[in-house]
Amino acid sequence: MPQITANGLTFEYDAHGPEDGEVLLLIMGLGAQMTTWPMDLIQNLADRGFRVVRYDNRDVGLSHKLDHLGMPDMPAIYTALMAGQKPPAPYFLSDMAADAAGLMDALEIERAHVVGASMGGMIAQMVAAEHPHRVLSLTSIMSTTGNPALPPAKPEAMERLTNRGPDPTVDLEAFLDHGIEGSKVMAGPAFSADLDELRAQLRATYERSFYPVGFARQMAAIVASGDRRAALAGIKAPTVVIHGIDDPLVPPTGGEDTAATIPGAELHMVPDMGHNLPKPLVGRIADLIERATTLAKTSV
């Protein structure tokens, strides 16, 4: 996969589909590599004529690791937030949105349909809010607004998010077992993945990159960015919000609040979807991403 320098950092990316197709820029979530986007979904979108570009966020995968920033001081971040002060985070979601805009600059993409999942949805929202001239449409998947009044994640989902499992350098198989159990929790009652295939995917992800401190800094960016509704209320791009009815990590109210905050946004609640992109729903998710691109055409 190629690399490119953008916003002063190096990013791993790839592209699929016709070179002259409208660009879909895919942004993945917390601690997740770009390879987390299902290839079935990417191929489905490419077959529809889109140029699908995905990349590793900063501090994950094969993109730039900000080692000099160290481990974030989460107590200090929470203290600053409660005092109404700017938190001492290594970086913010806005910085990650600037990465996306910088990547577009480096790839000579003037405008794109921006699609984000989970934290990637938060980043995509900030691209639309802070770089509006670059965004043809926005698709926010299983994401939220930072509204502190919304219900929290289910305890079992939060435990899996924060408990990274056994040290894979000591016991890789136990680490993979932990990852499988976490995938089951995140998927909710409709979990349907083939366990051997899932284990192989988790192993490949570990072998590609394992960088826990990057996860911590990205988590700090989410927390430190706080309530983003004021920024989201100014988004002009046609927007589709996709959310799983069974999402245990970002409850459905997160999607509802996102759609209620972004003017004119469409909300699509998807049955049998948790906090994941399950293979049986790839076609449905692709349809909804294409729906956002259609809204962009009709809004001109």
C-alpha positions in Angstrom: 0.0 0.0 0.0 1.3 3.5 -0.8 2.2 6.2 1.7 1.9 10.0 1.3 2.8 13.0 3.4 -0.2 15.2 4.5 -0.6 17.8 7.3 3.0 17.2 8.2 2.5 13.5 8.9 2.9 10.3 6.8 -0.3 8.3 6.0 -0.8 4.8 4.7 -3.7 4.7 2.2 -5.1 2.8 -0.7 -7.7 3.4 -3.4 -10.2 1.1 -5.2 -12.5 1.6 -8.1 -12.3 3.7 -11.3 -9.8 6.6 -11.2 -12.4 9.0 -12.6 -15.1 8.0 -10.1 -16.5 10.4 -7.4 -14.3 9.9 -4.3 -15.6 8.3 -1.2 -13.1 9.0 1.7 -13.5 6.4 4.4 -12.4 7.2 7.9 -12.1 4.4 10.5 -12.7 4.5 14.2 -10.9 4.4 17.5 -7.7 2.3 17.4 -8.9 0.6 14.2 -6.8 0.2 11.1 -8.1 1.0 7.6 -8.2 -2.7 7.0 -11.1 -2.9 9.4 -13.3 -1.6 6.5 -14.7 -4.8 5.0 -13.4 -5.5 1.6 -16.9 -6.6 0.6 -18.1 -3.1 1.3 -15.3 -1.5 -0.5 -15.8 -3.7 -3.6 -19.5 -3.1 -3.5 -19.0 0.7 -3.6 -16.2 0.4 -6.2 -18.6 -1.6 -8.4 -21.1 1.3 -8.2 -18.5 3.5 -9.9 -17.0 5.2 -6.8 -13.3 5.8 -6.2 -13.0 4.5 -2.7 -10.0 5.9 -0.7 -9.3 4.7 2.9 -6.4 5.4 5.2 -4.9 4.7 8.6 -5.5 7.6 11.0 -2.5 9.1 12.8 -1.3 6.8 15.6 -2.7 3.6 14.1 -1.8 1.0 11.5 1.1 2.0 9.3 0.6 5.8 9.5 2.7 8.3 11.5 3.1 7.4 15.2 3.4 10.4 17.4 5.8 8.8 19.9 7.0 12.1 21.3 3.5 12.8 22.7 3.7 9.9 25.2 0.7 8.6 27.2 -2.1 11.1 27.7 -2.9 12.3 31.2 -6.6 11.4 31.3 -7.2 12.7 34.9 -5.9 16.1 33.8 -8.1 16.1 30.7 -11.2 15.3 32.8 -10.3 18.0 35.4 -9.8 20.6 32.7 -13.1 19.7 31.1 -15.0 20.0 34.4 -13.4 23.4 34.9 -14.3 24.6 31.5 -10.7 24.9 30.4 -9.0 23.5 27.3 -7.8 20.0 28.1 -4.1 19.1 27.8 -4.7 16.4 25.1 -2.0 15.4 22.7 -4.4 16.4 19.9 -8.1 16.8 19.2 -10.7 15.5 16.7 -10.2 18.7 14.8 -6.5 17.8 14.2 -7.6 14.5 12.8 -10.1 16.2 10.6 -7.3 18.4 9.3 -5.4 15.2 8.5 -8.3 14.1 6.3 -8.3 17.5 4.5 -4.5 17.3 4.2 -4.7 13.8 2.7 -7.2 15.2 0.1 -4.7 18.0 -0.7 -1.9 15.5 -1.2 -3.9 13.2 -3.4 -5.3 16.2 -5.4 -8.9 15.5 -4.4 -10.8 18.7 -4.5 -14.0 17.4 -2.9 -15.1 14.0 -1.6 -18.1 12.2 -0.1 -16.8 11.7 3.4 -17.8 8.5 5.3 -16.8 7.8 8.9 -17.5 4.9 11.3 -17.5 5.4 15.1 -14.7 7.8 16.0 -14.2 8.0 12.2 -17.8 9.4 12.1 -16.8 12.1 14.6 -13.8 13.0 12.5 -15.9 13.0 9.3 -18.4 15.3 11.1 -15.6 17.7 11.9 -14.3 17.6 8.3 -17.8 18.7 7.2 -18.0 21.3 9.9 -14.5 22.8 9.6 -13.6 22.1 6.0 -17.1 22.4 4.3 -15.7 23.3 0.9 -14.1 19.8 0.7 -17.2 17.8 1.5 -19.8 16.8 -1.1 -21.8 14.7 1.4 -21.4 13.2 4.9 -22.2 9.7 6.0 -21.9 9.2 9.8 -22.0 5.6 10.9 -22.5 4.4 14.5 -21.2 7.7 15.8 -22.4 10.5 18.1 -22.1 14.2 19.0 -20.3 14.3 22.4 -23.5 15.4 24.1 -22.8 14.6 27.8 -26.5 14.1 28.5 -26.8 11.0 26.2 -26.9 7.5 27.8 -23.5 5.8 28.2 -22.3 2.6 26.6 -23.5 -0.7 28.1 -21.0 -1.8 30.8 -20.0 -4.9 29.0 -19.1 -2.9 25.8 -17.2 -0.2 27.7 -15.3 -3.0 29.6 -14.3 -4.5 26.2 -13.3 -1.2 24.8 -11.0 -0.2 27.7 -9.7 -3.7 28.5 -7.2 -4.4 25.8 -6.7 -8.0 26.8 -3.6 -10.2 27.4 -0.3 -9.0 26.1 0.0 -10.5 22.6 3.8 -10.6 22.8 3.3 -13.1 25.7 0.2 -15.0 24.7 -1.0 -14.2 21.2 -3.7 -16.9 21.2 -5.3 -15.6 24.4 -5.1 -12.1 22.9 -7.0 -13.3 19.9 -9.6 -15.1 22.1 -10.1 -11.8 23.9 -10.6 -10.1 20.5 -13.2 -12.6 19.4 -15.2 -12.2 22.6 -15.0 -8.4 22.2 -16.3 -8.7 18.7 -19.3 -10.7 20.0 -20.1 -8.1 22.6 -19.8 -5.2 20.1 -22.0 -7.0 17.5 -24.8 -7.6 19.9 -27.4 -10.4 19.6 -27.0 -10.5 15.8 -23.4 -11.6 15.8 -22.9 -13.8 12.7 -19.2 -13.8 11.9 -17.3 -17.0 11.0 -15.0 -17.6 14.0 -12.1 -19.0 12.0 -12.3 -16.0 9.6 -12.6 -13.6 12.4 -9.6 -15.1 14.2 -7.5 -14.8 11.0 -8.6 -11.2 10.6 -7.6 -10.3 14.2 -4.2 -12.1 13.7 -3.6 -10.2 10.5 -4.5 -6.9 12.2 -2.0 -7.6 15.0 0.7 -8.6 12.6 0.2 -5.4 10.6 0.5 -3.1 13.6 0.2 -3.2 17.4 0.4 0.2 19.0 -1.7 0.5 22.2 -0.5 4.0 23.1 -2.0 5.3 19.9 -5.3 4.0 21.0 -4.9 5.9 24.2 -4.1 9.2 22.5 -7.1 8.8 20.1 -9.3 8.1 23.1 -8.0 11.3 24.7 -8.8 13.2 21.5 -12.5 12.0 21.7 -12.8 12.9 25.4 -11.0 16.2 25.1 -13.1 17.3 22.1 -16.2 17.3 24.3 -19.6 18.4 23.1 -19.4 19.1 19.4 -23.0 20.0 18.7 -22.4 23.7 18.1 -20.0 22.8 15.3 -22.3 20.1 13.9 -25.2 22.5 13.8 -23.4 24.5 11.1 -22.9 21.6 8.7 -24.3 22.3 5.2 -23.4 19.0 3.5 -26.2 16.6 2.7 -26.0 14.0 5.5 -27.0 10.4 6.1 -26.7 9.0 9.6 -26.5 5.2 9.9 -26.9 3.5 13.3 -27.4 0.0 14.5 -30.5 -0.6 16.6 -28.5 -3.1 18.7 -25.3 -0.9 19.2 -24.0 -1.5 22.8 -21.1 0.9 22.6 -22.7 4.0 21.1 -26.4 3.6 21.9 -28.9 4.5 19.2 -29.5 7.8 20.9 -26.1 8.8 19.6 -27.3 8.5 16.0 -30.5 10.1 16.8 -28.7 13.1 18.4 -26.4 13.4 15.4 -29.3 13.5 12.9 -31.2 16.0 15.1 -28.2 18.3 15.3 -27.1 18.3 11.7 -29.6 20.3 9.7 -31.6 18.2 7.2 -29.8 15.0 8.1 -31.5 11.7 7.3 -31.5 9.0 10.1 -31.5 5.3 9.2 -31.7 2.9 12.1 -30.6 -0.5 10.9 -32.0 -3.7 12.5 -29.5 -6.5 13.5 -26.6 -4.1 13.5 -24.5 -3.5 16.6 -21.2 -1.5 16.8 -19.9 -3.2 13.7 -20.1 -3.5 9.9 -21.5 -7.1 9.5 -21.1 -8.9 6.2 -24.9 -9.6 5.8 -25.5 -5.8 6.0 -22.8 -4.7 3.5 -25.4 -4.1 0.7 -27.7 -2.1 3.0 -24.8 0.1 4.2 -23.6 0.6 0.7 -27.1 1.6 -0.4 -27.2 4.3 2.4 -23.7 5.6 1.6 -24.9 6.0 -2.0 -28.0 7.6 -0.7 -25.9 10.4 0.7 -24.2 10.9 -2.7 -27.6 11.1 -4.3 -28.7 13.8 -1.9 -25.6 15.8 -2.8 -26.6 15.7 -6.5 -30.2 16.8 -5.8 -29.1 19.6 -3.4 -27.0 21.4 -6.0 
